[in-house]
């Protein structure tokens, strides 16, 4: 969730075997970077219900774990 980035402006995780960094900047921008190849991941804002309809095996990031 975007709200997770308010307290933690940088989150790193492994997604599909790739090391990913998510950063929120003071101007409100959020970037996703594949750290393994130093390339930005182009994102598109969408709705969870529409994504999940086509990708039911998607796992959610859990900031607590």
PASEBA-1860 file (N, C-alpha, C; in nm, 3 decimals):
! residues 65
1> XXXXXXXX> 0.083/-0.118/0.000/0.000/0.000/0.000/0.088/0.125/0.000 ~ 0.041/0.225/-0.067/0.117/0.351/-0.069/0.136/0.408/0.071 ~ 0.039/0.386/0.158/0.050/0.440/0.294/0.168/0.381/0.371 ~ 0.212/0.259/0.335/0.330/0.199/0.399/0.455/0.284/0.376 ~ 0.456/0.359/0.266/0.572/0.440/0.231/0.580/0.571/0.309 ~ 0.476/0.605/0.384/0.481/0.729/0.462/0.582/0.718/0.575 ~ 0.584/0.603/0.643/0.677/0.582/0.753/0.809/0.523/0.707 ~ 0.808/0.456/0.593/0.927/0.391/0.537/0.943/0.434/0.393
9> XXXXXXXX> 1.012/0.545/0.365/1.018/0.595/0.228/1.094/0.505/0.131 ~ 1.165/0.405/0.183/1.232/0.307/0.097/1.201/0.167/0.147 ~ 1.150/0.082/0.058/1.122/-0.057/0.088/1.200/-0.142/-0.011 ~ 1.268/-0.243/0.038/1.336/-0.338/-0.051/1.275/-0.475/-0.027 ~ 1.263/-0.551/-0.136/1.203/-0.684/-0.127/1.247/-0.764/-0.248 ~ 1.215/-0.892/-0.247/1.243/-0.979/-0.360/1.108/-1.013/-0.424 ~ 1.094/-0.986/-0.553/0.970/-1.011/-0.626/1.003/-1.096/-0.748 ~ 0.946/-1.214/-0.754/0.972/-1.303/-0.867/1.120/-1.331/-0.886
17> XXXXXXXX> 1.195/-1.338/-0.777/1.337/-1.364/-0.783/1.424/-1.242/-0.803 ~ 1.363/-1.125/-0.827/1.439/-1.002/-0.851/1.440/-0.916/-0.725 ~ 1.552/-0.853/-0.697/1.562/-0.759/-0.587/1.503/-0.626/-0.632 ~ 1.401/-0.581/-0.560/1.326/-0.461/-0.600/1.334/-0.357/-0.489 ~ 1.350/-0.230/-0.529/1.349/-0.119/-0.434/1.235/-0.026/-0.472 ~ 1.155/0.011/-0.372/1.045/0.105/-0.391/1.079/0.228/-0.309 ~ 1.072/0.345/-0.373/1.106/0.469/-0.303/0.999/0.574/-0.323 ~ 0.970/0.646/-0.214/0.879/0.760/-0.221/0.962/0.886/-0.199
25> XXXXXXXX> 0.942/0.983/-0.285/1.015/1.107/-0.276/0.926/1.216/-0.219 ~ 0.987/1.325/-0.170/0.914/1.434/-0.107/0.810/1.497/-0.200 ~ 0.833/1.490/-0.331/0.737/1.550/-0.425/0.620/1.456/-0.457 ~ 0.614/1.339/-0.390/0.504/1.245/-0.409/0.530/1.136/-0.510 ~ 0.640/1.146/-0.585/0.671/1.041/-0.683/0.705/0.911/-0.611 ~ 0.668/0.800/-0.672/0.706/0.667/-0.623/0.772/0.594/-0.738 ~ 0.891/0.541/-0.713/0.962/0.467/-0.818/0.985/0.323/-0.773 ~ 0.989/0.235/-0.871/1.019/0.094/-0.850/1.143/0.064/-0.932
33> XXXXXXXX> 1.244/0.003/-0.871/1.368/-0.025/-0.942/1.407/-0.171/-0.924 ~ 1.439/-0.237/-1.036/1.496/-0.371/-1.030/1.643/-0.352/-0.997 ~ 1.683/-0.380/-0.875/1.818/-0.356/-0.829/1.920/-0.448/-0.897 ~ 1.875/-0.564/-0.946/1.967/-0.659/-1.010/2.023/-0.605/-1.141 ~ 1.942/-0.527/-1.211/1.987/-0.475/-1.341/1.985/-0.322/-1.345 ~ 1.959/-0.260/-1.230/1.958/-0.113/-1.218/1.866/-0.046/-1.318 ~ 1.746/-0.102/-1.334/1.648/-0.044/-1.426/1.518/-0.015/-1.353 ~ 1.458/0.100/-1.387/1.329/0.133/-1.329/1.222/0.042/-1.389
41> XXXXXXXX> 1.131/0.001/-1.304/1.018/-0.080/-1.347/0.903/0.016/-1.374 ~ 0.852/0.014/-1.496/0.743/0.104/-1.532/0.615/0.048/-1.471 ~ 0.548/0.132/-1.396/0.427/0.087/-1.327/0.306/0.158/-1.386 ~ 0.193/0.096/-1.366/0.068/0.157/-1.409/-0.032/0.143/-1.296 ~ -0.092/0.253/-1.258/-0.190/0.248/-1.149/-0.315/0.177/-1.199 ~ -0.364/0.086/-1.119/-0.485/0.013/-1.155/-0.565/-0.019/-1.031 ~ -0.664/-0.101/-1.046/-0.748/-0.141/-0.935/-0.717/-0.285/-0.898 ~ -0.707/-0.309/-0.768/-0.672/-0.442/-0.721/-0.770/-0.547/-0.774
49> XXXXXXXX> -0.900/-0.522/-0.770/-0.997/-0.624/-0.811/-0.978/-0.663/-0.958 ~ -0.940/-0.567/-1.043/-0.922/-0.603/-1.185/-0.792/-0.680/-1.205 ~ -0.686/-0.643/-1.132/-0.561/-0.719/-1.140/-0.584/-0.862/-1.093 ~ -0.647/-0.876/-0.976/-0.666/-1.006/-0.914/-0.752/-1.098/-1.000 ~ -0.844/-1.042/-1.077/-0.929/-1.124/-1.164/-0.844/-1.199/-1.266 ~ -0.735/-1.138/-1.313/-0.650/-1.201/-1.413/-0.527/-1.269/-1.353 ~ -0.492/-1.233/-1.230/-0.373/-1.287/-1.163/-0.407/-1.332/-1.021 ~ -0.491/-1.436/-1.006/-0.538/-1.475/-0.872/-0.430/-1.529/-0.779
57> XXXXXXXX> -0.314/-1.564/-0.830/-0.206/-1.615/-0.744/-0.114/-1.505/-0.691 ~ -0.148/-1.379/-0.716/-0.065/-1.268/-0.671/-0.058/-1.265/-0.519 ~ 0.064/-1.249/-0.467/0.083/-1.236/-0.323/0.101/-1.089/-0.289 ~ 0.056/-1.049/-0.171/0.069/-0.911/-0.127/0.191/-0.894/-0.039 ~ 0.253/-0.778/-0.047/0.366/-0.744/0.038/0.314/-0.718/0.178 ~ 0.382/-0.775/0.278/0.342/-0.755/0.416/0.454/-0.683/0.488 ~ 0.435/-0.556/0.518/0.535/-0.475/0.581/0.572/-0.528/0.720 ~ 0.481/-0.595/0.785/0.503/-0.644/0.921/0.598/-0.764/0.925
65> X> 0.612/-0.838/0.815/0.696/-0.960/0.815/0.817/-0.946/0.727
END
